[in-house]
Amino acid sequence: MTVGFGESIVLPMNPRFMKLFPNIEIKLELTERVVDLVEENIDVAIRSGRIADSTMIAKRLAFNYFL
């Protein structure tokens, strides 16, 4: 996920999530680069914009009103 989204939205929710689900291991990568999910063996990604690969499954998490 992007640095801005991760820092402002996801990281503040992390302590509560870990308290509710202590057996789930989370590794977050905050980056502005486009990550190859298959090549880098990533299970879940949070991205903004359109999906280039139509084989991916996407769910809208939020609207980006700044585009």
C-alpha positions in Angstrom: 0.0 0.0 0.0 1.1 3.6 -0.4 3.0 5.2 2.4 0.3 7.9 2.9 -2.6 5.4 3.1 -0.7 3.1 5.3 0.4 5.7 7.8 -2.9 7.6 8.0 -5.4 4.7 7.8 -4.0 1.2 8.3 -1.3 1.7 10.9 -3.6 3.3 13.4 -5.9 0.3 13.2 -3.2 -2.3 13.6 -3.1 -2.5 17.4 -6.8 -3.2 17.6 -6.6 -5.7 14.8 -3.7 -7.5 16.5 -5.7 -7.6 19.8 -8.7 -9.1 18.1 -6.7 -11.5 16.0 -3.5 -12.3 17.9 -2.7 -15.4 15.8 -2.5 -13.6 12.5 0.9 -12.5 11.4 1.0 -9.2 9.4 3.9 -7.9 7.4 3.3 -4.5 6.0 5.2 -2.9 3.1 4.5 0.8 2.6 5.9 1.8 -0.8 5.1 4.0 -3.7 6.4 1.5 -6.3 4.1 -0.9 -8.1 4.7 -4.3 -6.6 4.4 -7.6 -8.7 2.1 -9.5 -6.3 2.9 -12.9 -7.9 6.6 -12.5 -8.2 7.0 -11.2 -4.7 4.6 -13.7 -3.2 2.2 -11.2 -1.7 -1.3 -12.3 -0.5 -3.1 -9.0 -0.2 -2.3 -5.6 -1.6 -4.0 -2.2 -1.1 -3.8 -0.1 -4.2 -5.4 2.9 -5.7 -6.6 3.4 -9.2 -7.5 0.8 -11.8 -6.3 -2.8 -11.9 -4.1 -3.6 -14.9 -4.4 -7.4 -14.6 -8.0 -8.5 -15.1 -7.3 -11.8 -13.3 -7.0 -10.0 -9.9 -10.0 -9.7 -7.6 -10.6 -6.2 -6.2 -12.9 -4.8 -3.5 -13.4 -1.1 -3.1 -12.2 0.0 0.4 -12.8 3.8 0.0 -13.3 6.5 -2.5 -10.4 8.7 -3.4 -11.9 12.2 -3.8 -8.6 13.8 -4.6 -8.2 12.3 -8.1 
